[in-house]
Amino acid sequence: MGWLYIGTSLPDEPYGTTSKICLLPFERKTDFLKLNQEGNPNISIGRNSEGKPVPIINGFYDYSGGMKSSATSMLNYIKMYLENNDAVVKQTMNQLAGDRLQGRAYAWNTYAYNTPKKMLYHNGSSFGHSSWIALYPNQKVGIFIVTNVVTADSQSRLNELSNRIIDRLNI
C-alpha cells in the first residue's frame, strides 16, 4: 500500500490514474506526484548539510522521493496502518526476515518486533528533506517527523527523537 505503489504507473493506465487508485482510497487528497515550486508559498525548501537550498526536482527522481504529502495526509497514512482491520494492511506489518532485534516487513524495517515496544519504521532523505515514520502498533501510536535539512546523521537523530517522544509518552 502507500509507498510501495506510489510513483509507478499501473499497467495500461495513464499516469494520473495511479494517484486515483493508490491515494484517494486512503484519503490522501493532499499528496502530489508532481509539484511546481514557483508560485507555491506552502512548499518547504530543503537544505543540504551546508545550508544551501535544494530545488524540487520532478521527473527522474519521482520514484525515490517524488511524493509530496501534507501533515493531514501523513496522519491518514498512519491511521490506515494502526486502525484498519483490512487483512492486506495487517499483513504488510508482518516481519518477513531478521532476528529479534532488527528485521524487515513488506514495506517496513522492524525493531524489537517480538516485544511490547515493537517498532515499524521507514526513513529517507531526498532533495534537502529528511523523514522518519514509525509505527508502534501495540501502543496504537505513530510518529512522523520531517525536516528541511539533510546531514550525515539526520536519520539517526530522527530515530533518537522518535524514541524520546515515545519515552515521554510513557506508554
C-alpha positions as CSV (number, residue, x, y, z in Angstrom):
1,M,0.0,0.0,0.0
2,G,1.1,3.6,0.2
3,W,4.8,3.9,-0.6
4,L,5.0,0.6,-2.4
5,Y,3.0,1.7,-5.3
6,I,3.4,5.5,-5.4
7,G,5.5,6.8,-8.3
8,T,4.9,3.8,-10.5
9,S,2.4,3.6,-13.3
10,L,-0.2,0.8,-13.4
11,P,0.0,-1.3,-16.5
12,D,-2.1,0.1,-19.3
13,E,-3.3,3.0,-17.2
14,P,-2.4,6.7,-17.7
15,Y,-0.1,8.3,-15.1
16,G,-2.9,10.2,-13.3
17,T,-4.9,7.0,-12.7
18,T,-2.2,5.8,-10.4
19,S,-2.9,8.6,-7.9
20,K,-6.6,8.0,-8.1
21,I,-6.3,4.3,-7.3
22,C,-3.4,4.5,-4.8
23,L,-4.0,7.7,-3.0
24,L,-7.7,8.6,-2.8
25,P,-9.0,5.4,-1.2
26,F,-6.8,6.3,1.8
27,E,-8.0,9.9,1.9
28,R,-4.6,11.1,0.7
29,K,-6.1,14.0,-1.2
30,T,-3.2,16.4,-0.4
31,D,-0.4,14.2,-1.9
32,F,1.2,15.1,-5.2
33,L,3.4,13.2,-7.5
34,K,4.4,16.4,-9.5
35,L,4.6,19.8,-7.9
36,N,5.8,23.2,-9.0
37,Q,7.9,25.2,-6.6
38,E,7.3,28.6,-8.3
39,G,4.3,30.5,-7.0
40,N,3.5,28.0,-4.2
41,P,4.3,29.5,-0.8
42,N,3.4,26.4,1.1
43,I,6.3,24.3,-0.2
44,S,9.1,23.6,2.2
45,I,12.6,24.4,0.7
46,G,15.0,21.7,1.6
47,R,18.7,22.4,2.5
48,N,21.8,20.4,2.3
49,S,24.3,19.9,5.1
50,E,26.0,23.2,4.1
51,G,22.6,25.1,4.5
52,K,22.3,25.7,0.7
53,P,18.7,25.4,-0.7
54,V,17.9,22.3,-2.7
55,P,15.4,22.7,-5.5
56,I,12.3,20.4,-6.0
57,I,13.0,18.2,-9.0
58,N,10.3,16.3,-10.8
59,G,11.0,13.5,-13.2
60,F,13.9,11.1,-12.9
61,Y,13.7,11.0,-9.1
62,D,10.0,10.6,-8.7
63,Y,10.4,7.0,-7.7
64,S,12.8,7.7,-4.8
65,G,11.4,10.8,-3.3
66,G,8.8,12.2,-5.6
67,M,5.7,12.0,-3.4
68,K,4.9,15.2,-1.6
69,S,2.4,15.0,1.3
70,S,0.7,17.2,3.8
71,A,0.7,16.6,7.6
72,T,-3.0,15.6,7.3
73,S,-2.2,13.1,4.6
74,M,0.6,11.5,6.6
75,L,-1.8,11.3,9.6
76,N,-4.3,9.4,7.5
77,Y,-1.5,7.1,6.3
78,I,-0.5,6.3,9.9
79,K,-4.2,5.8,10.8
80,M,-4.6,3.4,7.9
81,Y,-2.0,1.1,9.5
82,L,-3.0,1.5,13.1
83,E,-6.8,1.4,12.8
84,N,-7.5,-0.6,9.7
85,N,-8.8,-4.2,10.0
86,D,-8.1,-5.0,6.4
87,A,-6.1,-8.3,6.2
88,V,-3.8,-6.9,3.5
89,V,-2.9,-3.9,5.5
90,K,-2.2,-6.0,8.6
91,Q,-0.1,-8.4,6.6
92,T,2.2,-5.7,5.4
93,M,3.3,-5.3,9.1
94,N,4.3,-9.0,9.5
95,Q,8.0,-9.5,9.9
96,L,9.4,-11.5,6.9
97,A,13.1,-11.6,7.8
98,G,15.5,-10.7,10.5
99,D,16.0,-11.6,14.2
100,R,14.6,-10.5,17.5
101,L,16.2,-7.0,17.3
102,Q,16.1,-6.0,13.6
103,G,14.2,-7.2,10.6
104,R,12.1,-6.4,7.6
105,A,8.4,-6.4,7.0
106,Y,6.9,-5.8,3.5
107,A,7.5,-2.0,3.4
108,W,8.8,-1.5,6.9
109,N,12.0,-2.0,8.8
110,T,11.4,-3.7,12.1
111,Y,12.9,-3.1,15.5
112,A,12.3,-5.2,18.7
113,Y,9.5,-7.0,16.8
114,N,8.6,-9.6,19.4
115,T,8.5,-7.2,22.3
116,P,5.8,-4.8,23.7
117,K,7.7,-1.9,22.2
118,K,7.7,-3.2,18.7
119,M,8.5,-0.5,16.2
120,L,8.0,-0.5,12.4
121,Y,9.8,2.3,10.6
122,H,10.7,3.8,7.3
123,N,13.1,6.7,6.7
124,G,14.9,8.5,3.9
125,S,16.3,11.7,2.6
126,S,16.0,13.4,-0.7
127,F,16.4,16.9,-2.1
128,G,17.1,18.6,1.2
129,H,14.5,16.9,3.3
130,S,14.9,14.0,5.8
131,S,11.9,12.0,7.1
132,W,11.2,9.3,9.7
133,I,7.9,7.5,10.2
134,A,7.5,5.0,13.0
135,L,4.6,2.8,14.0
136,Y,4.2,1.4,17.5
137,P,1.3,-1.0,16.8
138,N,1.0,-2.3,20.4
139,Q,0.6,1.3,21.7
140,K,-1.5,2.4,18.7
141,V,0.9,5.3,18.2
142,G,2.5,6.6,15.0
143,I,5.1,9.3,14.7
144,F,6.1,11.2,11.5
145,I,8.9,13.6,11.5
146,V,10.2,15.6,8.6
147,T,12.9,18.2,8.4
148,N,14.1,20.5,5.7
149,V,17.7,19.6,6.3
150,V,19.8,16.6,5.2
151,T,23.0,15.9,7.1
152,A,25.2,12.8,7.5
153,D,23.4,12.0,10.8
154,S,19.8,13.1,10.0
155,Q,18.3,9.6,10.1
156,S,19.9,8.6,13.4
157,R,18.9,11.9,15.0
158,L,15.3,11.5,13.8
159,N,15.3,7.9,15.2
160,E,16.5,9.3,18.6
161,L,13.9,12.0,18.6
162,S,11.2,9.4,17.8
163,N,12.4,7.2,20.7
164,R,12.4,10.2,23.1
165,I,8.8,11.1,22.2
166,I,7.7,7.5,22.9
167,D,9.6,7.5,26.2
168,R,8.0,10.8,27.2
169,L,4.6,9.4,26.4
170,N,5.4,6.6,28.9
171,I,3.4,4.0,27.0
